[in-house]
Structures are given as C-alpha cells and as structure tokens.
Amino acid sequence: MPSKVLIANRGEIAVRVVRACHLLGIEAVAVYSEADRLAPHAMLADESYPLPGVKPADTYLSVSRLLEIAQKSGCDAVHPGYGFLSENADFARACNDAGLQFVGPSPEVLAGVGDKVAARASARRAEVPLVPGSSEPLASAEEAIELAETIGFPILLKARSGGGGKGIRRVDSADKLAAAFQRASAEAQNAFGDGALYLEKLVIGARHIEVQILGDAHGNVAHFGERECSLQRRHQKVVEEAPSSAVDAALREELGQSALRLAREIGYQGAGTVEFLLEDSGAFYFMELNARLQVEHPVTELVWGVDLVEAQLRIAAGEKTPWTRREAPLGHAVEVRIYAEDPGRGFLPSSGRILELWLPGGPGLRVDHALRRGMEVSLHYDPMLAKLIAYGATRERALLRARKGLEELWIGGVTHSAAFGAALLAREEVRAGDFNTGTLEGWLEELAASVPRPSVEGAALVVALSRAAQRPEPKQGAGEVDLWLSAGRLRGVGRLPL
C-alpha cells in the first residue's frame, strides 16, 4: 500500500480521493492552481502545493510540475482522478519512470484503449458486438464519405482519442460530411492533441448502458452491473442511474460477460467502464472502454456495496480485487450533475463568487462537491459544480429523493442547472424509464423555459445575506475547510430562483 499519494486533479474528485486515502491511512498530497488557492481539496489534504498559473495546460496538465511536486513531497504513488491526465499513457509512463505507482491501468493498456480504433479491434477479437464503422483512422473526408455511403447515413464522426463528447459530429448526408469532418478534427486536435477521426453508424433510439469492471494484477476481473446514462445533452451525460430500468438479470449478465471478455483480452487492471449502445430488441454494441474512474461511479457504489476508489488504491498496491459482487443490485441510485451553466441562455457557462451555499441532506441523499462559500467559480475548468446522488429501495423512491434534493439545493451567486435537473426528473417519461440517447435534446427548449430566471430581488437578497454574514477567509491548512452554513439565515428564502 502506498504511504503518500499525489492527487493530480482538483474539485470534487480530488476531495473524493483524499477521503479514500485517509480511510486507508495514506497521506494525501494536493495541488492547486491560483484559481483554486482556497479550494476545499487543497485544504483537506495533508499537504498542498501550488501550481503557478490558471490555465489547465500550465497547471493540472503540466506533467513536469506534477512530477516535481510528487518527488519533492516524498510521494510514492499518483492518483489521476478523472479528466485531465487520467487516461494519458505518457503521464502514466512518466510516473512509472520516476518510481511512482500510477493508480490506474498500465501505460500500454492506456495507449491501447485511448485509441478508440484500437479498442474496437480488441473488442472484435474478444467477440464483443460492434457498431458498424471504420476499422482504421480516416485518412480524409473523401474516405469518410465513401464508407458512410456503404454503411448508410446517419453516421457519427468521432475522435480517435479522448472523450467527454468532444470531437463528435452527427452527419445525416454526404453533402454535410466534409464540413463536419473539418470541425470534428479541429475540435479533437484542440482538446486531445490528436485530430484523427473514425466513423460509426448512428444507432437511432438506443440507450447508453455502461458496465463497471475491476481487474487486478493476478488475472482476476469482475463486473459490478450496469449504469444507465442515456439522458444526455450534446453527448454530455446529465443524469445517470443504477441499475438500468431497461436491463433484466439475464441481459445484465450478458453485458457483464462481454465486458469481462474485453478486459481479459487487453489484460485490464484497475477500475474501468465498458460502454455499450442498447437497442429495444436487446441487441447491444460496444462503444468504448474508459480506463479510469467515471464521474457517475457513486451510483454503482451505492447499489453494489463497493468503494471503487479504495479498490483502485488496493489494486495498485498489488492486492487482489477486494470486493465480490452481489448476486443482484440492492435498491436503486440516481445521480444528477449540477453545472455552472444557464439553461435559459443555451447552457452558457456561468462564473462568479458563491455568496451563499445550502446543500441538501437526509436519508439516502449525498452531494459530492468541492464548494465553499466565498469561492470563485472559474471559466477555466469544467463547469460541473457538484453531483447529487440519491438512493432508495425502489427507482421511484430514488428519483423522488433526487428531485426534492435538487429543489432544496441553493448556490447563490452563480447560475446553475439544479432546477433544470429537477424539472427533468419530474417528467413522466423519465419516471417511466421511457427515453434514449436522443430524447433529452428534444425536451431542452421546453425544460429550459420551465426553469425560473434569477430575480433582481433574489440577487439583492443574496448580496445582503452575504454582507451580513461576512467572516474572515479561512487559513489554508489540513482540516480547515470553511463550509459554514446556517439554516436560520436561509429560512424563508430557499424557494427563490437564485
């Protein structure tokens, strides 16, 4: 087991890893940019070190700076979280070369699954069903047009590297493909440093189902059921749940065994996710393997009784997969991502200072976050502010708890998507489990119009409350996070659209 871990990330996932380290008696070392100087992840860690600058390229993506801090602080392992360098084979290799254990798959596996075309080839060898598409990176738009006309429109152009919905374009006809190819390639180059694309047939009306896997260095692999991630906007997940209302026990095992065949084929170690498209007929197709922890991992933890971050650390230390899967999921869990975005203005990113903060609680409800009153929400990083996760004995109960939690949540000073999420969960189609990957896009205008706009009176009240409750900024150091809240100060104003 490592004695000291550098957490090469920020925000709520960095907080999550700090807590997992502390439960195992491991010291946690945090890094922070100038924008995150007083961020909770930096305060909760045993030691924190600055990354001069604000831009990701100068801070959380700077391999040289991260390794320098890891060695200076005496770390023997690095946990990358998700995003940033979590699936970067070069970073994993640099950690190993510096004598640091990378908490994740080997550099060779990361390189193999990070190349989505190579991952498709591995799935083909493992006899996992594939969506029809290209077997090699596309050399040109002309080649893409020729292949698309063979397999039929509509198709998806997808970045060979990376993820997060970037470098993806839907194309419905040959005359639009060249322009889409150029835009998708440019976006992929900007996001991942690799503009290569491949092509897949667009499966209309499918659901997005993903299977959680764990693999260790002893050849053991296990799956922990499926998550439903079909409610998406522009290929970005908004709501995730486990288990899926579209998957029964027999299909769960079929999906799980397909994921395990792929894991064995590539020698997978650590926590990972195999993503599938599921048709109404029950047919499913491999999309990709995410070789890292997923944002939505809490829903799996709740219904299968597994701590996935602890599992990552134990597997990296050479232990066997530490959890045995139950026969079936216990209860139901729902996660809603809360973004610093304005649904009423086309989901434009929002920034500003958090003037007041009220996070919901109660049985079966948790909020994963790294927020504090007085902190600045920057445009330099991903706009996700927090994740609200609700658990219940039934899907109906979990959805109700999630919706009520979103209605109670209050982040004053920054426009966010919690009310949008509550409106989404209230829809009859969502409650009935009647949706697919394209459904939410058709609801966006109606849902956005139903969300109250911030009022002048509400904004003035937030400022007044903030000034009345002024307290000195907390000093930076272990255990000194100031997440001060007062229900009394918020009484009577919780329903204002702030």
C-alpha positions in Angstrom: 0.0 0.0 0.0 1.4 3.4 -0.9 2.2 5.7 2.1 1.7 9.0 0.3 -0.3 9.8 -2.8 -0.2 12.8 -5.0 -3.7 13.7 -6.3 -3.2 15.1 -9.8 -6.6 16.7 -10.0 -9.0 19.2 -8.5 -12.6 19.7 -7.3 -14.9 17.0 -6.1 -12.9 14.1 -7.4 -9.8 15.3 -5.6 -11.9 15.5 -2.4 -13.2 12.0 -3.0 -9.7 10.6 -3.4 -8.4 12.5 -0.3 -11.1 10.8 1.8 -10.4 7.4 0.4 -6.7 7.8 1.2 -7.4 8.9 4.7 -9.6 5.8 5.3 -6.7 3.6 4.3 -4.2 5.5 6.5 -2.5 7.1 3.4 -1.2 10.6 3.4 -2.8 12.8 0.6 -1.0 15.5 -1.3 -3.0 18.0 -3.2 -2.0 20.5 -5.9 -3.9 23.7 -6.7 -3.8 26.5 -9.3 -4.0 30.1 -8.5 -7.8 30.0 -9.1 -8.1 27.1 -6.6 -5.9 28.7 -3.8 -8.7 28.3 -1.2 -10.4 25.3 -2.7 -11.6 22.5 -0.3 -9.5 19.8 -1.9 -6.3 21.8 -1.1 -7.4 22.3 2.5 -8.5 18.7 3.2 -5.2 17.2 2.0 -2.3 16.6 4.4 -0.1 18.7 2.2 -0.9 21.1 -0.6 1.4 22.6 -3.2 0.8 25.5 -5.7 0.8 25.2 -9.5 1.6 28.7 -10.7 -0.9 29.9 -13.3 -4.6 29.3 -14.0 -4.9 27.6 -17.4 -5.1 23.8 -17.3 -2.0 23.5 -19.6 0.1 25.4 -17.1 -1.3 23.6 -14.0 -3.2 20.3 -13.9 -1.9 19.2 -17.3 1.7 20.1 -16.6 3.4 16.7 -16.2 6.8 18.1 -15.2 5.3 20.3 -12.4 3.2 17.4 -11.1 6.2 15.0 -11.0 8.4 17.6 -9.4 5.9 18.1 -6.6 5.4 14.3 -6.2 9.1 13.8 -5.7 9.6 16.9 -3.5 6.8 15.8 -1.2 8.0 12.2 -0.9 5.0 10.6 -2.7 5.2 7.0 -3.8 2.0 7.0 -5.9 -0.1 9.3 -8.1 -3.9 9.2 -8.4 -5.1 11.0 -11.6 -8.9 11.2 -10.7 -10.9 11.6 -13.9 -10.4 14.0 -16.8 -7.1 15.9 -17.2 -4.3 13.2 -17.3 -6.3 10.3 -16.1 -6.1 8.4 -19.4 -2.8 9.8 -20.6 -0.4 6.9 -21.3 2.6 9.3 -21.5 1.8 10.6 -18.0 1.4 7.0 -16.6 4.7 6.1 -18.2 6.4 9.2 -16.8 5.1 8.4 -13.3 6.5 4.8 -13.5 9.8 6.1 -14.8 10.1 8.4 -11.8 9.5 5.5 -9.5 5.9 6.4 -8.7 3.0 4.0 -8.8 0.3 5.2 -11.2 -3.1 4.4 -9.8 -4.7 3.0 -12.9 -4.0 0.7 -15.9 -0.5 0.3 -17.3 0.7 2.8 -19.9 0.4 0.0 -22.6 -3.3 -0.6 -21.8 -4.0 3.2 -21.6 -2.4 3.6 -25.0 -4.5 0.7 -26.4 -7.9 1.8 -25.1 -7.2 5.5 -25.5 -7.0 4.8 -29.3 -10.7 4.2 -29.9 -9.9 2.5 -33.2 -7.5 0.1 -31.5 -10.1 -0.5 -28.7 -12.6 -1.5 -31.4 -10.1 -4.0 -32.7 -9.7 -5.5 -29.3 -13.4 -5.8 -28.9 -13.6 -7.6 -32.2 -11.0 -10.1 -31.0 -13.0 -10.6 -27.8 -16.1 -11.3 -29.8 -18.0 -8.3 -28.4 -20.6 -6.9 -30.7 -19.6 -3.8 -32.6 -21.4 -0.9 -34.2 -20.6 -1.0 -38.0 -17.9 1.5 -38.7 -14.3 2.1 -39.7 -11.5 -0.3 -38.7 -8.8 2.3 -39.2 -8.5 6.1 -38.7 -10.0 8.0 -41.6 -7.4 9.4 -43.9 -9.7 12.1 -45.4 -13.2 13.4 -45.6 -13.5 11.7 -49.0 -12.7 8.3 -47.5 -15.3 9.0 -44.8 -18.0 9.8 -47.4 -17.2 6.6 -49.3 -17.5 4.4 -46.1 -20.6 6.3 -44.9 -22.4 5.7 -48.2 -21.6 2.0 -47.8 -23.0 1.5 -44.3 -25.7 4.2 -44.7 -26.5 7.5 -43.1 -26.8 8.9 -40.4 -23.3 8.4 -39.1 -21.1 9.7 -36.2 -17.7 11.1 -36.8 -15.7 10.5 -33.6 -12.3 11.5 -32.3 -9.8 8.6 -32.1 -8.5 10.0 -28.8 -10.1 11.5 -25.7 -13.8 11.6 -24.6 -16.3 13.8 -22.9 -18.3 14.3 -26.0 -15.6 16.3 -27.8 -14.7 15.7 -31.4 -18.1 14.1 -32.2 -20.4 15.2 -35.0 -23.6 13.6 -36.4 -23.8 13.7 -40.2 -27.1 12.9 -42.0 -26.0 13.2 -45.6 -22.9 13.1 -47.8 -23.0 16.8 -48.7 -22.5 17.8 -45.0 -19.8 15.3 -44.2 -16.7 17.3 -45.4 -17.6 20.4 -43.2 -18.4 18.2 -40.2 -15.1 16.3 -40.7 -13.1 19.5 -40.6 -14.9 20.8 -37.4 -14.7 17.5 -35.6 -11.0 17.1 -36.4 -10.2 20.6 -35.3 -12.0 20.2 -32.0 -10.3 16.8 -31.4 -6.9 18.4 -32.1 -7.6 21.2 -29.7 -8.9 19.0 -27.0 -6.6 16.0 -27.2 -3.7 17.0 -29.4 -4.9 14.4 -32.0 -7.2 15.3 -34.8 -7.6 11.7 -36.1 -11.2 10.6 -36.6 -13.1 7.3 -37.1 -16.7 6.7 -38.2 -19.6 4.7 -36.8 -23.1 4.0 -37.9 -25.5 6.1 -35.7 -27.8 3.7 -33.9 -31.1 5.6 -33.6 -33.2 5.3 -30.5 -30.6 3.3 -28.5 -29.9 3.6 -24.8 -26.4 4.3 -23.3 -25.5 1.5 -20.9 -22.1 1.1 -19.3 -20.7 -1.8 -17.2 -18.3 -1.2 -14.3 -15.3 -3.5 -14.2 -12.4 -4.1 -11.8 -9.3 -6.1 -12.7 -6.2 -6.9 -10.7 -2.6 -7.9 -11.3 -3.4 -11.6 -10.6 -5.7 -12.0 -13.6 -8.9 -11.6 -11.7 -11.7 -9.5 -13.3 -15.2 -8.7 -12.1 -18.1 -6.6 -13.2 -20.4 -4.6 -10.9 -23.5 -4.3 -13.0 -24.6 -1.6 -15.4 -25.4 2.1 -15.3 -27.9 3.9 -17.5 -26.5 7.1 -19.0 -29.0 7.9 -21.8 -30.1 11.3 -20.6 -27.5 13.4 -22.4 -27.1 16.9 -23.9 -24.6 17.1 -26.8 -23.1 13.8 -25.8 -22.6 15.0 -22.2 -24.3 13.0 -19.5 -26.8 14.8 -17.3 -28.4 12.0 -15.3 -27.1 8.5 -14.5 -28.6 5.7 -12.6 -28.0 2.1 -11.5 -29.4 -0.3 -12.3 -31.0 0.5 -15.7 -34.8 0.1 -16.0 -34.1 -1.5 -19.4 -31.9 -4.3 -18.2 -33.0 -7.5 -16.6 -30.9 -10.1 -14.8 -30.2 -12.2 -18.0 -29.2 -9.1 -20.1 -27.1 -7.8 -17.2 -25.0 -11.0 -17.2 -24.7 -11.0 -20.9 -23.4 -7.4 -20.9 -21.2 -8.1 -18.0 -19.6 -11.2 -19.6 -18.9 -9.2 -22.8 -17.2 -6.5 -20.7 -15.1 -9.2 -18.9 -14.0 -10.8 -22.2 -12.7 -7.5 -23.4 -11.0 -6.9 -20.0 -9.2 -10.2 -20.2 -8.3 -9.6 -23.9 -6.3 -6.5 -23.0 -5.1 -7.5 -19.5 -7.0 -4.7 -17.8 -6.1 -3.7 -14.2 -7.9 -1.2 -12.1 -11.3 0.4 -12.3 -12.8 0.9 -15.8 -16.0 1.2 -17.7 -17.1 -0.6 -20.8 -19.7 1.4 -22.7 -22.5 -0.1 -24.9 -25.4 1.0 -27.0 -28.6 -1.0 -26.3 -31.5 -1.3 -28.7 -35.1 -2.0 -27.8 -34.6 -5.6 -29.2 -32.0 -6.3 -26.5 -29.2 -6.2 -29.1 -26.1 -4.3 -27.8 -22.9 -2.9 -29.3 -19.6 -1.9 -27.9 -18.7 1.8 -28.0 -15.5 2.3 -25.9 -13.7 1.4 -22.8 -13.0 4.3 -20.3 -9.8 3.4 -18.5 -10.4 5.4 -15.4 -13.0 6.2 -12.7 -16.2 7.6 -14.1 -18.0 10.7 -12.8 -21.0 8.5 -12.2 -19.2 5.9 -10.1 -21.2 6.7 -6.9 -24.4 5.1 -8.2 -22.6 1.8 -8.6 -21.1 2.1 -5.2 -24.5 2.5 -3.6 -26.3 -0.4 -5.2 -23.4 -2.9 -5.2 -21.7 -2.0 -1.9 -18.2 -1.4 -3.4 -15.8 1.5 -2.7 -14.3 2.0 -6.2 -11.6 4.5 -5.1 -10.4 2.2 -2.3 -10.5 -0.6 -4.8 -8.3 1.4 -7.2 -5.7 2.0 -4.4 -5.7 -1.6 -3.3 -5.3 -3.0 -6.8 -2.5 -0.5 -7.5 -0.8 -1.9 -4.4 -0.9 -5.4 -5.8 -3.8 -6.7 -3.9 -6.5 -8.9 -5.4 -9.8 -7.4 -6.4 -11.1 -6.7 -2.9 -14.8 -7.0 -3.5 -17.0 -9.8 -4.5 -20.1 -8.8 -6.5 -23.5 -9.4 -5.0 -25.9 -11.7 -6.9 -28.1 -8.6 -7.8 -28.1 -4.8 -7.2 -29.6 -3.7 -3.9 -32.1 -0.8 -4.4 -31.6 2.0 -6.9 -29.4 5.1 -7.2 -29.7 8.2 -9.3 -27.0 10.9 -9.9 -27.7 14.3 -11.3 -24.8 16.5 -12.4 -25.1 20.2 -11.4 -23.3 22.5 -13.9 -22.4 26.2 -13.7 -24.5 26.8 -16.8 -27.5 28.9 -17.6 -30.3 26.6 -19.2 -32.3 29.7 -20.2 -29.4 31.0 -22.3 -28.5 27.9 -24.3 -26.5 26.5 -21.3 -23.8 29.2 -21.5 -21.1 28.6 -18.8 -21.5 30.7 -15.7 -18.9 32.1 -13.4 -18.8 34.2 -10.2 -18.5 34.1 -6.5 -20.6 31.7 -4.4 -22.2 34.1 -2.0 -24.3 31.6 -0.1 -24.5 27.8 -0.1 -27.1 25.4 1.1 -26.6 21.6 0.3 -29.5 19.2 0.9 -29.2 16.1 3.1 -31.3 13.4 4.8 -31.6 9.7 4.4 -30.4 8.3 1.1 -29.0 11.6 -0.2 -25.4 12.7 -0.7 -23.8 15.6 -2.6 -20.3 15.1 -3.9 -18.7 18.6 -4.3 -15.8 20.8 -3.5 -17.7 24.0 -2.9 -17.4 26.6 -0.2 -19.0 30.0 0.5 -16.9 32.8 -0.9 -15.1 30.7 -3.6 -14.8 31.8 -7.2 -16.2 29.6 -9.9 -13.8 29.9 -12.8 -14.4 29.5 -16.6 -11.0 27.9 -16.9 -12.2 24.4 -15.8 -15.1 22.0 -16.4 -18.4 23.7 -15.4 -19.6 20.8 -13.2 -20.1 22.2 -9.7 -21.4 19.1 -7.9 -23.2 15.8 -8.2 -26.3 15.0 -6.2 -26.8 11.3 -5.6 -30.0 9.8 -4.2 -30.5 6.2 -3.1 -33.8 4.3 -2.5 -35.2 0.9 -2.1 -37.0 1.5 -5.4 -36.3 3.6 -8.5 -39.4 5.7 -7.8 -38.1 6.5 -4.3 -34.6 7.3 -5.6 -36.0 9.7 -8.3 -38.2 11.4 -5.7 -35.3 11.9 -3.3 -33.1 13.3 -6.1 -35.8 15.7 -7.3 -36.5 17.0 -3.8 -32.8 17.4 -3.1 -32.3 19.5 -6.2 -35.3 21.7 -5.2 -33.7 22.2 -1.8 -30.2 22.9 -3.1 -29.2 26.6 -3.2 -26.0 28.0 -4.6 -26.3 31.8 -4.5 -24.2 34.0 -6.8 -23.7 31.5 -9.7 -26.3 30.4 -12.2 -26.5 26.6 -12.3 -28.6 23.7 -13.6 -30.1 22.2 -10.4 -33.7 23.5 -11.2 -33.3 22.1 -14.8 -32.4 18.8 -13.3 -35.4 18.8 -11.0 -37.7 19.6 -13.9 -36.1 16.8 -16.0 -36.7 14.2 -13.2 -40.3 15.3 -12.9 -41.2 14.4 -16.4 -43.5 11.4 -16.7 -41.3 9.8 -19.4 -38.3 9.8 -17.1 -40.3 8.4 -14.2 -41.5 5.6 -16.6 -38.0 4.9 -17.9 -39.1 5.8 -21.4 -36.1 7.6 -23.0 -33.0 7.0 -25.1 -29.8 8.9 -26.0 -31.7 11.4 -28.3 -34.7 12.1 -26.0 -33.3 14.9 -23.9 -32.3 17.0 -26.9 -36.0 17.2 -27.9 -37.0 18.4 -24.5 -34.4 21.1 -24.0 -36.4 24.1 -25.1 -39.4 23.2 -23.0 -37.4 22.3 -19.9 -35.3 25.4 -20.1 -38.4 27.6 -20.4 -39.9 26.0 -17.3 -36.9 26.9 -15.1 -37.4 30.3 -13.2 -35.0 33.1 -14.2 -32.9 34.7 -11.4 -34.8 37.6 -9.9 -33.4 41.1 -9.1 -34.9 40.7 -5.6 -33.3 37.3 -5.1 -29.9 38.5 -6.2 -30.2 41.5 -3.9 -31.1 39.3 -1.0 -28.1 37.0 -1.6 -25.8 40.0 -1.5 -27.4 41.3 1.6 -27.1 37.9 3.3 -23.5 37.6 2.3 -22.6 41.0 3.7 -24.4 40.4 6.9 -22.6 37.1 7.3 -19.1 38.3 6.4 -16.4 36.2 8.1 -12.7 36.1 7.6 -11.4 33.8 4.9 -10.2 30.5 6.4 -6.5 29.9 6.6 -5.2 27.2 4.3 -4.2 24.0 6.0 -5.3 20.5 6.7 -8.9 20.3 8.1 -9.6 24.0 7.9 -12.3 24.0 5.2 -14.9 26.5 5.9 -18.2 25.0 4.7 -20.2 27.1 7.2 -23.9 27.1 6.7 -26.8 28.4 8.7 -30.3 27.2 8.1 -31.6 30.1 10.2 -30.1 32.7 7.8 -31.7 30.9 4.8 -35.2 30.3 6.3 -37.9 31.6 4.1 -35.7 32.2 1.0 -35.0 28.7 -0.1 -37.6 28.8 -2.9 -36.2 31.9 -4.6 -34.8 31.3 -8.1 -31.2 32.4 -7.3 
